[in-house]
Amino acid sequence: MSTDWAGYGYAALVASGGVLGYVKAGSVPSLAAGLLFGGLAGFGAYQVSQDPNNIWVSLATSGTLAGIMGMRFFKSRKLMPAGIIAGTSLLMVGKLGVGMLQKPHKP
């Protein structure tokens, strides 16, 4: 089994973004959302590391963040944090999708 390093890195980015939002602006919602979604992304990366076909938590987490942060980016046009998280979330969705297309599925 291979470790999903990209998934763990994504989880760390999301969680650290929430912590950074709290430190810079005192935003408790940013901290809570960052830790919640970062934890879910970390759990999803663990699941993908155990079974490469078990992508659903990772896909739901990155898809949700891509949608939410993508809308925030288009409204605010601010690259940090909305654009960065939306972009990396889209990359994760793409990575998971390509991974599913390349691997044979269990019957």
N, CA, C and O atoms as CSV, one atom per row, in Angstrom:
chain,resi,resn,atom,element,x,y,z
A,1,MET,N,N,0.837,-1.189,0.000
A,1,MET,CA,C,0.000,0.000,0.000
A,1,MET,C,C,0.879,1.248,0.000
A,1,MET,O,O,1.937,1.284,0.627
A,2,SER,N,N,0.418,2.259,-0.712
A,2,SER,CA,C,1.171,3.502,-0.758
A,2,SER,C,C,0.467,4.572,0.077
A,2,SER,O,O,-0.757,4.593,0.205
A,3,THR,N,N,1.271,5.433,0.623
A,3,THR,CA,C,0.747,6.515,1.453
A,3,THR,C,C,0.294,7.663,0.558
A,3,THR,O,O,0.979,8.015,-0.402
A,4,ASP,N,N,-0.843,8.238,0.871
A,4,ASP,CA,C,-1.393,9.366,0.116
A,4,ASP,C,C,-0.775,10.666,0.632
A,4,ASP,O,O,-1.404,11.407,1.387
A,5,TRP,N,N,0.461,10.931,0.214
A,5,TRP,CA,C,1.168,12.119,0.698
A,5,TRP,C,C,0.484,13.396,0.235
A,5,TRP,O,O,0.438,14.377,0.976
A,6,ALA,N,N,-0.043,13.394,-0.975
A,6,ALA,CA,C,-0.745,14.595,-1.464
A,6,ALA,C,C,-1.968,14.872,-0.596
A,6,ALA,O,O,-2.256,16.028,-0.286
A,7,GLY,N,N,-2.687,13.831,-0.204
A,7,GLY,CA,C,-3.852,13.998,0.652
A,7,GLY,C,C,-3.494,14.535,2.028
A,7,GLY,O,O,-4.181,15.402,2.567
A,8,TYR,N,N,-2.408,14.009,2.590
A,8,TYR,CA,C,-1.974,14.508,3.897
A,8,TYR,C,C,-1.481,15.956,3.804
A,8,TYR,O,O,-1.731,16.757,4.705
A,9,GLY,N,N,-0.790,16.285,2.730
A,9,GLY,CA,C,-0.343,17.664,2.542
A,9,GLY,C,C,-1.516,18.615,2.382
A,9,GLY,O,O,-1.506,19.726,2.911
A,10,TYR,N,N,-2.526,18.168,1.647
A,10,TYR,CA,C,-3.741,18.967,1.474
A,10,TYR,C,C,-4.428,19.180,2.819
A,10,TYR,O,O,-4.868,20.288,3.124
A,11,ALA,N,N,-4.520,18.131,3.614
A,11,ALA,CA,C,-5.139,18.247,4.942
A,11,ALA,C,C,-4.379,19.238,5.813
A,11,ALA,O,O,-4.986,20.038,6.525
A,12,ALA,N,N,-3.051,19.185,5.755
A,12,ALA,CA,C,-2.234,20.115,6.544
A,12,ALA,C,C,-2.426,21.547,6.064
A,12,ALA,O,O,-2.479,22.472,6.876
A,13,LEU,N,N,-2.532,21.737,4.750
A,13,LEU,CA,C,-2.759,23.078,4.204
A,13,LEU,C,C,-4.088,23.648,4.672
A,13,LEU,O,O,-4.163,24.812,5.066
A,14,VAL,N,N,-5.134,22.837,4.632
A,14,VAL,CA,C,-6.464,23.306,5.034
A,14,VAL,C,C,-6.478,23.634,6.533
A,14,VAL,O,O,-6.976,24.686,6.933
A,15,ALA,N,N,-5.938,22.741,7.353
A,15,ALA,CA,C,-5.926,22.979,8.798
A,15,ALA,C,C,-5.077,24.197,9.153
A,15,ALA,O,O,-5.475,25.016,9.981
A,16,SER,N,N,-3.906,24.314,8.525
A,16,SER,CA,C,-3.045,25.460,8.834
A,16,SER,C,C,-3.665,26.764,8.344
A,16,SER,O,O,-3.436,27.815,8.942
A,17,GLY,N,N,-4.448,26.714,7.263
A,17,GLY,CA,C,-5.157,27.911,6.814
A,17,GLY,C,C,-6.180,28.385,7.835
A,17,GLY,O,O,-6.346,29.586,8.044
A,18,GLY,N,N,-6.868,27.437,8.472
A,18,GLY,CA,C,-7.807,27.810,9.522
A,18,GLY,C,C,-7.118,28.419,10.724
A,18,GLY,O,O,-7.598,29.396,11.298
A,19,VAL,N,N,-5.989,27.838,11.101
A,19,VAL,CA,C,-5.219,28.370,12.231
A,19,VAL,C,C,-4.682,29.762,11.886
A,19,VAL,O,O,-4.717,30.668,12.718
A,20,LEU,N,N,-4.185,29.926,10.658
A,20,LEU,CA,C,-3.669,31.222,10.234
A,20,LEU,C,C,-4.760,32.289,10.222
A,20,LEU,O,O,-4.512,33.434,10.599
A,21,GLY,N,N,-5.972,31.917,9.791
A,21,GLY,CA,C,-7.094,32.857,9.814
A,21,GLY,C,C,-7.435,33.294,11.225
A,21,GLY,O,O,-7.814,34.443,11.456
A,22,TYR,N,N,-7.299,32.372,12.168
A,22,TYR,CA,C,-7.557,32.721,13.559
A,22,TYR,C,C,-6.463,33.629,14.118
A,22,TYR,O,O,-6.758,34.603,14.810
A,23,VAL,N,N,-5.211,33.314,13.820
A,23,VAL,CA,C,-4.093,34.099,14.345
A,23,VAL,C,C,-4.092,35.512,13.770
A,23,VAL,O,O,-3.900,36.483,14.502
A,24,LYS,N,N,-4.308,35.627,12.456
A,24,LYS,CA,C,-4.244,36.940,11.812
A,24,LYS,C,C,-5.471,37.803,12.082
A,24,LYS,O,O,-5.342,39.001,12.333
A,25,ALA,N,N,-6.660,37.204,12.034
A,25,ALA,CA,C,-7.884,38.009,12.118
A,25,ALA,C,C,-8.735,37.693,13.344
A,25,ALA,O,O,-9.764,38.333,13.561
A,26,GLY,N,N,-8.321,36.720,14.141
A,26,GLY,CA,C,-9.127,36.345,15.295
A,26,GLY,C,C,-10.424,35.657,14.912
A,26,GLY,O,O,-11.392,35.679,15.673
A,27,SER,N,N,-10.446,35.041,13.730
A,27,SER,CA,C,-11.664,34.435,13.208
A,27,SER,C,C,-11.853,33.015,13.739
A,27,SER,O,O,-11.188,32.076,13.301
A,28,VAL,N,N,-12.772,32.882,14.687
A,28,VAL,CA,C,-13.082,31.557,15.241
A,28,VAL,C,C,-13.755,30.668,14.191
A,28,VAL,O,O,-13.456,29.474,14.145
A,29,PRO,N,N,-14.663,31.200,13.334
A,29,PRO,CA,C,-15.227,30.339,12.287
A,29,PRO,C,C,-14.154,29.777,11.340
A,29,PRO,O,O,-14.256,28.627,10.913
A,30,SER,N,N,-13.136,30.571,11.011
A,30,SER,CA,C,-12.043,30.072,10.165
A,30,SER,C,C,-11.299,28.942,10.859
A,30,SER,O,O,-10.965,27.934,10.237
A,31,LEU,N,N,-11.046,29.113,12.131
A,31,LEU,CA,C,-10.354,28.073,12.892
A,31,LEU,C,C,-11.182,26.797,12.924
A,31,LEU,O,O,-10.668,25.709,12.664
A,32,ALA,N,N,-12.461,26.932,13.244
A,32,ALA,CA,C,-13.323,25.749,13.327
A,32,ALA,C,C,-13.454,25.050,11.973
A,32,ALA,O,O,-13.339,23.827,11.895
A,33,ALA,N,N,-13.693,25.819,10.909
A,33,ALA,CA,C,-13.835,25.219,9.581
A,33,ALA,C,C,-12.524,24.604,9.117
A,33,ALA,O,O,-12.523,23.515,8.543
A,34,GLY,N,N,-11.418,25.280,9.356
A,34,GLY,CA,C,-10.114,24.751,8.950
A,34,GLY,C,C,-9.786,23.445,9.649
A,34,GLY,O,O,-9.313,22.498,9.022
A,35,LEU,N,N,-10.040,23.398,10.948
A,35,LEU,CA,C,-9.750,22.166,11.686
A,35,LEU,C,C,-10.721,21.051,11.318
A,35,LEU,O,O,-10.318,19.893,11.215
A,36,LEU,N,N,-12.000,21.387,11.118
A,36,LEU,CA,C,-12.976,20.372,10.723
A,36,LEU,C,C,-12.636,19.784,9.353
A,36,LEU,O,O,-12.521,18.567,9.209
A,37,PHE,N,N,-12.476,20.647,8.347
A,37,PHE,CA,C,-12.199,20.154,7.006
A,37,PHE,C,C,-10.793,19.572,6.890
A,37,PHE,O,O,-10.574,18.625,6.134
A,38,GLY,N,N,-9.845,20.129,7.633
A,38,GLY,CA,C,-8.504,19.546,7.638
A,38,GLY,C,C,-8.504,18.151,8.257
A,38,GLY,O,O,-7.818,17.248,7.778
A,39,GLY,N,N,-9.277,17.986,9.322
A,39,GLY,CA,C,-9.405,16.663,9.941
A,39,GLY,C,C,-10.081,15.666,9.016
A,39,GLY,O,O,-9.651,14.518,8.908
A,40,LEU,N,N,-11.146,16.109,8.345
A,40,LEU,CA,C,-11.821,15.232,7.380
A,40,LEU,C,C,-10.899,14.866,6.222
A,40,LEU,O,O,-10.890,13.719,5.776
A,41,ALA,N,N,-10.123,15.833,5.731
A,41,ALA,CA,C,-9.188,15.553,4.644
A,41,ALA,C,C,-8.093,14.592,5.101
A,41,ALA,O,O,-7.669,13.724,4.338
A,42,GLY,N,N,-7.636,14.745,6.339
A,42,GLY,CA,C,-6.639,13.821,6.881
A,42,GLY,C,C,-7.194,12.417,7.030
A,42,GLY,O,O,-6.509,11.439,6.728
A,43,PHE,N,N,-8.432,12.314,7.495
A,43,PHE,CA,C,-9.080,11.011,7.601
A,43,PHE,C,C,-9.264,10.389,6.218
A,43,PHE,O,O,-9.059,9.188,6.039
A,44,GLY,N,N,-9.651,11.210,5.243
A,44,GLY,CA,C,-9.789,10.717,3.880
A,44,GLY,C,C,-8.461,10.241,3.307
A,44,GLY,O,O,-8.411,9.228,2.608
A,45,ALA,N,N,-7.379,10.970,3.601
A,45,ALA,CA,C,-6.057,10.554,3.131
A,45,ALA,C,C,-5.652,9.231,3.778
A,45,ALA,O,O,-5.033,8.385,3.133
A,46,TYR,N,N,-6.000,9.055,5.044
A,46,TYR,CA,C,-5.724,7.783,5.716
A,46,TYR,C,C,-6.493,6.646,5.040
A,46,TYR,O,O,-5.946,5.567,4.815
A,47,GLN,N,N,-7.754,6.896,4.723
A,47,GLN,CA,C,-8.561,5.859,4.066
A,47,GLN,C,C,-8.006,5.511,2.687
A,47,GLN,O,O,-7.953,4.338,2.318
A,48,VAL,N,N,-7.596,6.516,1.930
A,48,VAL,CA,C,-7.024,6.266,0.603
A,48,VAL,C,C,-5.701,5.517,0.737
A,48,VAL,O,O,-5.376,4.683,-0.108
A,49,SER,N,N,-4.939,5.803,1.783
A,49,SER,CA,C,-3.685,5.095,2.012
A,49,SER,C,C,-3.933,3.617,2.323
A,49,SER,O,O,-3.132,2.763,1.945
A,50,GLN,N,N,-5.022,3.317,2.999
A,50,GLN,CA,C,-5.351,1.931,3.334
A,50,GLN,C,C,-5.956,1.188,2.150
A,50,GLN,O,O,-5.639,0.021,1.920
A,51,ASP,N,N,-6.823,1.860,1.400
A,51,ASP,CA,C,-7.493,1.259,0.249
A,51,ASP,C,C,-7.656,2.343,-0.823
A,51,ASP,O,O,-8.486,3.238,-0.667
A,52,PRO,N,N,-6.874,2.273,-1.911
A,52,PRO,CA,C,-6.923,3.330,-2.926
A,52,PRO,C,C,-8.295,3.525,-3.576
A,52,PRO,O,O,-8.527,4.556,-4.207
A,53,ASN,N,N,-9.195,2.572,-3.438
A,53,ASN,CA,C,-10.543,2.738,-3.989
A,53,ASN,C,C,-11.487,3.457,-3.035
A,53,ASN,O,O,-12.596,3.816,-3.432
A,54,ASN,N,N,-11.083,3.675,-1.800
A,54,ASN,CA,C,-11.934,4.305,-0.790
A,54,ASN,C,C,-11.683,5.817,-0.791
A,54,ASN,O,O,-11.042,6.355,0.111
A,55,ILE,N,N,-12.202,6.488,-1.820
A,55,ILE,CA,C,-11.916,7.912,-2.012
A,55,ILE,C,C,-13.024,8.828,-1.541
A,55,ILE,O,O,-12.883,10.047,-1.642
A,56,TRP,N,N,-14.112,8.299,-1.034
A,56,TRP,CA,C,-15.340,9.090,-0.885
A,56,TRP,C,C,-15.236,10.218,0.128
A,56,TRP,O,O,-15.780,11.296,-0.112
A,57,VAL,N,N,-14.559,10.011,1.251
A,57,VAL,CA,C,-14.412,11.100,2.230
A,57,VAL,C,C,-13.524,12.194,1.647
A,57,VAL,O,O,-13.827,13.380,1.777
A,58,SER,N,N,-12.435,11.796,1.007
A,58,SER,CA,C,-11.540,12.781,0.381
A,58,SER,C,C,-12.252,13.549,-0.720
A,58,SER,O,O,-12.119,14.768,-0.825
A,59,LEU,N,N,-13.001,12.836,-1.532
A,59,LEU,CA,C,-13.711,13.475,-2.640
A,59,LEU,C,C,-14.782,14.437,-2.140
A,59,LEU,O,O,-14.916,15.541,-2.668
A,60,ALA,N,N,-15.539,14.033,-1.135
A,60,ALA,CA,C,-16.579,14.907,-0.580
A,60,ALA,C,C,-15.962,16.149,0.070
A,60,ALA,O,O,-16.473,17.257,-0.092
A,61,THR,N,N,-14.876,15.962,0.795
A,61,THR,CA,C,-14.236,17.088,1.473
A,61,THR,C,C,-13.656,18.081,0.470
A,61,THR,O,O,-13.916,19.281,0.557
A,62,SER,N,N,-12.870,17.579,-0.482
A,62,SER,CA,C,-12.239,18.485,-1.442
A,62,SER,C,C,-13.282,19.096,-2.388
A,62,SER,O,O,-13.142,20.250,-2.792
A,63,GLY,N,N,-14.307,18.346,-2.740
A,63,GLY,CA,C,-15.366,18.893,-3.591
A,63,GLY,C,C,-16.149,19.995,-2.901
A,63,GLY,O,O,-16.460,21.022,-3.505
A,64,THR,N,N,-16.465,19.775,-1.636
A,64,THR,CA,C,-17.181,20.795,-0.866
A,64,THR,C,C,-16.350,22.063,-0.729
A,64,THR,O,O,-16.850,23.170,-0.928
A,65,LEU,N,N,-15.071,21.890,-0.385
A,65,LEU,CA,C,-14.212,23.070,-0.245
A,65,LEU,C,C,-13.999,23.770,-1.584
A,65,LEU,O,O,-13.920,24.998,-1.628
A,66,ALA,N,N,-13.905,23.018,-2.667
A,66,ALA,CA,C,-13.750,23.643,-3.980
A,66,ALA,C,C,-14.972,24.516,-4.294
A,66,ALA,O,O,-14.829,25.627,-4.805
A,67,GLY,N,N,-16.153,24.016,-3.990
A,67,GLY,CA,C,-17.369,24.793,-4.243
A,67,GLY,C,C,-17.486,26.023,-3.365
A,67,GLY,O,O,-17.729,27.123,-3.860
A,68,ILE,N,N,-17.315,25.843,-2.068
A,68,ILE,CA,C,-17.472,26.962,-1.123
A,68,ILE,C,C,-16.410,28.028,-1.354
A,68,ILE,O,O,-16.718,29.212,-1.490
A,69,MET,N,N,-15.144,27.585,-1.397
A,69,MET,CA,C,-14.071,28.563,-1.537
A,69,MET,C,C,-14.007,29.129,-2.952
A,69,MET,O,O,-13.547,30.254,-3.149
A,70,GLY,N,N,-14.461,28.362,-3.934
A,70,GLY,CA,C,-14.535,28.891,-5.293
A,70,GLY,C,C,-15.525,30.041,-5.385
A,70,GLY,O,O,-15.250,31.054,-6.027
A,71,MET,N,N,-16.679,29.883,-4.742
A,71,MET,CA,C,-17.668,30.981,-4.724
A,71,MET,C,C,-17.111,32.194,-3.987
A,71,MET,O,O,-17.304,33.329,-4.421
A,72,ARG,N,N,-16.419,31.955,-2.871
A,72,ARG,CA,C,-15.832,33.085,-2.131
A,72,ARG,C,C,-14.772,33.801,-2.959
A,72,ARG,O,O,-14.661,35.027,-2.918
A,73,PHE,N,N,-13.989,33.017,-3.716
A,73,PHE,CA,C,-12.960,33.624,-4.555
A,73,PHE,C,C,-13.583,34.476,-5.656
A,73,PHE,O,O,-13.117,35.586,-5.910
A,74,PHE,N,N,-14.627,33.976,-6.310
A,74,PHE,CA,C,-15.249,34.741,-7.389
A,74,PHE,C,C,-15.935,35.994,-6.874
A,74,PHE,O,O,-16.021,36.983,-7.602
A,75,LYS,N,N,-16.425,35.983,-5.644
A,75,LYS,CA,C,-17.054,37.179,-5.073
A,75,LYS,C,C,-16.009,38.197,-4.632
A,75,LYS,O,O,-16.173,39.393,-4.871
A,76,SER,N,N,-14.927,37.730,-3.984
A,76,SER,CA,C,-13.954,38.642,-3.398
A,76,SER,C,C,-12.750,38.913,-4.290
A,76,SER,O,O,-12.103,39.952,-4.159
A,77,ARG,N,N,-12.446,37.994,-5.190
A,77,ARG,CA,C,-11.247,38.073,-6.045
A,77,ARG,C,C,-9.960,38.088,-5.228
A,77,ARG,O,O,-8.929,38.559,-5.708
A,78,LYS,N,N,-10.009,37.583,-4.011
A,78,LYS,CA,C,-8.821,37.514,-3.161
A,78,LYS,C,C,-8.185,36.132,-3.305
A,78,LYS,O,O,-8.826,35.102,-3.093
A,79,LEU,N,N,-6.911,36.148,-3.670
A,79,LEU,CA,C,-6.202,34.890,-3.860
A,79,LEU,C,C,-5.994,34.163,-2.539
A,79,LEU,O,O,-6.019,32.933,-2.488
A,80,MET,N,N,-5.788,34.933,-1.466
A,80,MET,CA,C,-5.523,34.331,-0.167
A,80,MET,C,C,-6.686,34.612,0.763
A,80,MET,O,O,-7.006,35.786,0.954
A,81,PRO,N,N,-7.324,33.657,1.338
A,81,PRO,CA,C,-7.108,32.213,1.275
A,81,PRO,C,C,-8.009,31.508,0.263
A,81,PRO,O,O,-7.757,30.361,-0.106
A,82,ALA,N,N,-9.071,32.205,-0.188
A,82,ALA,CA,C,-10.102,31.526,-0.976
A,82,ALA,C,C,-9.557,30.939,-2.275
A,82,ALA,O,O,-9.871,29.795,-2.603
A,83,GLY,N,N,-8.764,31.677,-3.007
A,83,GLY,CA,C,-8.250,31.201,-4.283
A,83,GLY,C,C,-7.304,30.019,-4.128
A,83,GLY,O,O,-7.347,29.070,-4.911
A,84,ILE,N,N,-6.453,30.084,-3.116
A,84,ILE,CA,C,-5.495,28.996,-2.875
A,84,ILE,C,C,-6.224,27.708,-2.509
A,84,ILE,O,O,-5.933,26.650,-3.067
A,85,ILE,N,N,-7.162,27.791,-1.583
A,85,ILE,CA,C,-7.886,26.592,-1.145
A,85,ILE,C,C,-8.778,26.066,-2.271
A,85,ILE,O,O,-8.871,24.853,-2.461
A,86,ALA,N,N,-9.430,26.948,-3.014
A,86,ALA,CA,C,-10.259,26.502,-4.139
A,86,ALA,C,C,-9.408,25.792,-5.181
A,86,ALA,O,O,-9.798,24.742,-5.691
A,87,GLY,N,N,-8.261,26.349,-5.498
A,87,GLY,CA,C,-7.380,25.745,-6.494
A,87,GLY,C,C,-6.828,24.399,-6.062
A,87,GLY,O,O,-6.832,23.443,-6.837
A,88,THR,N,N,-6.351,24.321,-4.824
A,88,THR,CA,C,-5.813,23.039,-4.356
A,88,THR,C,C,-6.931,22.007,-4.204
A,88,THR,O,O,-6.705,20.814,-4.404
A,89,SER,N,N,-8.123,22.457,-3.853
A,89,SER,CA,C,-9.254,21.532,-3.750
A,89,SER,C,C,-9.613,20.968,-5.127
A,89,SER,O,O,-9.896,19.777,-5.260
A,90,LEU,N,N,-9.601,21.820,-6.139
A,90,LEU,CA,C,-9.848,21.340,-7.498
A,90,LEU,C,C,-8.775,20.359,-7.946
A,90,LEU,O,O,-9.073,19.364,-8.607
A,91,LEU,N,N,-7.532,20.638,-7.587
A,91,LEU,CA,C,-6.454,19.697,-7.909
A,91,LEU,C,C,-6.669,18.352,-7.222
A,91,LEU,O,O,-6.416,17.305,-7.818
A,92,MET,N,N,-7.131,18.372,-5.978
A,92,MET,CA,C,-7.393,17.110,-5.263
A,92,MET,C,C,-8.540,16.349,-5.911
A,92,MET,O,O,-8.462,15.129,-6.055
A,93,VAL,N,N,-9.600,17.045,-6.304
A,93,VAL,CA,C,-10.713,16.387,-6.992
A,93,VAL,C,C,-10.203,15.739,-8.270
A,93,VAL,O,O,-10.556,14.599,-8.575
A,94,GLY,N,N,-9.377,16.457,-9.017
A,94,GLY,CA,C,-8.802,15.909,-10.241
A,94,GLY,C,C,-7.907,14.717,-9.984
A,94,GLY,O,O,-7.966,13.724,-10.709
A,95,LYS,N,N,-7.079,14.806,-8.959
A,95,LYS,CA,C,-6.188,13.690,-8.601
A,95,LYS,C,C,-6.991,12.447,-8.241
A,95,LYS,O,O,-6.666,11.341,-8.675
A,96,LEU,N,N,-8.027,12.631,-7.457
A,96,LEU,CA,C,-8.859,11.488,-7.063
A,96,LEU,C,C,-9.591,10.902,-8.263
A,96,LEU,O,O,-9.709,9.683,-8.390
A,97,GLY,N,N,-10.078,11.762,-9.136
A,97,GLY,CA,C,-10.776,11.282,-10.327
A,97,GLY,C,C,-9.865,10.510,-11.262
A,97,GLY,O,O,-10.240,9.448,-11.758
A,98,VAL,N,N,-8.678,11.032,-11.506
A,98,VAL,CA,C,-7.710,10.340,-12.366
A,98,VAL,C,C,-7.290,9.020,-11.726
A,98,VAL,O,O,-7.147,8.010,-12.415
A,99,GLY,N,N,-7.094,9.029,-10.413
A,99,GLY,CA,C,-6.728,7.797,-9.715
A,99,GLY,C,C,-7.792,6.727,-9.839
A,99,GLY,O,O,-7.471,5.546,-9.974
A,100,MET,N,N,-9.046,7.120,-9.796
A,100,MET,CA,C,-10.128,6.138,-9.935
A,100,MET,C,C,-10.207,5.607,-11.356
A,100,MET,O,O,-10.533,4.436,-11.553
A,101,LEU,N,N,-9.921,6.426,-12.339
A,101,LEU,CA,C,-9.985,5.961,-13.724
A,101,LEU,C,C,-8.838,5.014,-14.070
A,101,LEU,O,O,-8.984,4.158,-14.942
A,102,GLN,N,N,-7.698,5.161,-13.392
A,102,GLN,CA,C,-6.534,4.352,-13.709
A,102,GLN,C,C,-6.483,3.019,-12.983
A,102,GLN,O,O,-5.841,2.086,-13.466
A,103,LYS,N,N,-7.133,2.904,-11.852
A,103,LYS,CA,C,-7.051,1.688,-11.046
A,103,LYS,C,C,-8.205,0.753,-11.360
A,103,LYS,O,O,-9.335,1.202,-11.549
A,104,PRO,N,N,-7.929,-0.553,-11.417
A,104,PRO,CA,C,-9.038,-1.490,-11.577
A,104,PRO,C,C,-9.889,-1.528,-10.300
A,104,PRO,O,O,-9.365,-1.453,-9.189
A,105,HIS,N,N,-11.189,-1.644,-10.478
A,105,HIS,CA,C,-12.112,-1.650,-9.339
A,105,HIS,C,C,-12.320,-3.054,-8.840
A,105,HIS,O,O,-12.216,-4.020,-9.596
A,106,LYS,N,N,-12.616,-3.163,-7.558
A,106,LYS,CA,C,-12.980,-4.464,-6.982
A,106,LYS,C,C,-14.378,-4.854,-7.439
A,106,LYS,O,O,-15.241,-3.989,-7.593
A,107,PRO,N,N,-14.611,-6.134,-7.657
A,107,PRO,CA,C,-15.960,-6.555,-8.062
A,107,PRO,C,C,-16.970,-6.436,-6.941
A,107,PRO,O,O,-18.144,-6.753,-7.131
